[in-house]
């Protein structure tokens, strides 16, 4: 059984359910931007172009979760948990329009977890 690289809180699932009803299939891309920092960005599945340099860390609540392979080098031994909080973030992520923002909380994986990590998709 694989250890997942990403997970999602119940709060984030509720926001995702609202967004799915309004927009259909969704994806995430963990931005590595400078102005907004490194934040999870939620997009309609067909409205964000996954680049050849992006990797898929896994799926959360039916949504694939991507980041650039360069950024992944910093996160390869981390577990990311997607959460949602009330408030308006900045950027183009879909949840902003309904008064929420997604955040990721990271933690270092244990040695045992690293040995059983789900492989990334390229």
JOJO-V984245 format. One record per residue. N is the residue number from 0. RES is the residue in one small letter. SS is DSSP state (hx for helix, st for strand, lp for the rest). D_CENTER is the distance of its C-alpha to the mean C-alpha in Angstrom with 1 decimal. Layout:
# JOJO-V984245
N RES SS D_CENTER
N RES SS D_CENTER
This chain:
# JOJO-V984245
0 x lp 21.6
1 x lp 18.3
2 x st 16.2
3 x lp 12.6
4 x lp 10.1
5 x st 7.3
6 x st 8.6
7 x st 8.8
8 x lp 11.8
9 x hx 14.5
10 x hx 14.2
11 x hx 10.7
12 x hx 12.2
13 x hx 15.1
14 x hx 13.5
15 x hx 11.6
16 x hx 15.1
17 x hx 16.7
18 x hx 14.6
19 x hx 15.1
20 x hx 18.8
21 x hx 19.0
22 x hx 17.1
23 x lp 16.8
24 x lp 14.2
25 x st 10.7
26 x st 7.8
27 x st 4.6
28 x st 5.6
29 x st 5.4
30 x lp 9.0
31 x lp 11.8
32 x lp 14.2
33 x lp 17.3
34 x lp 18.1
35 x lp 15.0
36 x lp 13.9
37 x lp 10.6
38 x lp 8.2
39 x st 5.0
40 x st 7.0
41 x st 7.7
42 x st 10.5
43 x st 13.2
44 x hx 13.0
45 x hx 16.2
46 x hx 15.8
47 x lp 13.5
48 x lp 15.1
49 x lp 13.3
50 x lp 15.5
51 x lp 17.6
52 x lp 16.1
53 x st 12.5
54 x st 11.5
55 x st 9.4
56 x st 8.4
57 x st 8.8
58 x st 8.5
59 x st 7.8
60 x lp 10.6
61 x lp 11.5
62 x st 8.4
63 x st 7.6
64 x st 4.5
65 x st 6.4
66 x st 7.9
67 x st 11.7
68 x hx 14.0
69 x hx 15.7
70 x hx 12.9
71 x hx 12.2
72 x hx 15.8
73 x hx 15.1
74 x hx 12.2
75 x lp 14.0
76 x lp 15.6
77 x st 12.8
78 x st 11.0
79 x st 7.7
80 x st 8.0
81 x st 6.2
82 x st 9.4
83 x st 11.3
84 x st 14.5
85 x st 17.4
86 x lp 18.2
87 x lp 17.6
88 x lp 15.3
89 x lp 16.1
90 x lp 14.8
91 x lp 14.2
92 x lp 11.2
93 x hx 12.8
94 x hx 12.8
95 x hx 15.1
96 x hx 17.9
97 x hx 18.2
98 x lp 18.3
99 x st 14.9
100 x st 12.1
101 x st 8.6
102 x st 8.5
103 x st 7.2
104 x st 10.3
105 x st 11.1
106 x st 14.3
107 x st 16.4
108 x lp 17.0
109 x lp 20.6
110 x hx 22.9
111 x hx 23.1
112 x hx 19.4
113 x hx 19.2
114 x hx 22.1
115 x lp 20.3
116 x st 16.8
117 x lp 15.5
118 x lp 16.1
119 x lp 13.5
120 x st 14.2
121 x lp 15.6
